[in-house]
Amino acid sequence: MVSTDTQSEIEEYLGRVPSWIEALPEPAADHSWRLVRDFELGETELEQREKALIGLGAAAALQCPYCVHFHKAEAKLEDATDEQLSEAVGIASGVRYFSTVLHGAEVDHEEFAAETEEIVDHVRDQRAAASGDD
C-alpha cells in the first residue's frame, strides 16, 4: 500500500490509484510509483511516444499481456500510428529471435563486439561519403 501523500499524487496524475499499485508490498510501493513518475511519465531524454513504443516492444518480447495493453494505450495516447505500433513489436521480435540464435549458437561475445564495431565504422564511413563529409 502506498502512503497517503503518494496516493494523492497518483490520483492527481492518473485520476485513480491503479489496482496493481495496491498489489505492491509496502516497502516498495512509494518507490515504485516514483520510478513510474520520474522515469516513464516524466521528462527525460526520450520523448513520451518513444518510451511508450520501447515499452510496447519490451512487453511484447516478454509476452506480458498487461504491459502490452498499457504501453499500446500509452503509445496511442501519444499519437503513435498502427504502423509504428506494429514496427515496435516487429523490432522487438527480431531482437528476441536473433538473441535466441546468438545464445543457442554460443557465438563468442568478444568476437561479436569486434564485428559490430567494424560494421558501425563501415556504415559511418558510408554515410559520411554519401553526404560529402569525408
Helices and strands as residue ranges (DSSP letters): H 4-14, H 19-22, H 26-35, I 36-41, H 48-62, H 65-77, H 82-104, H 109-131
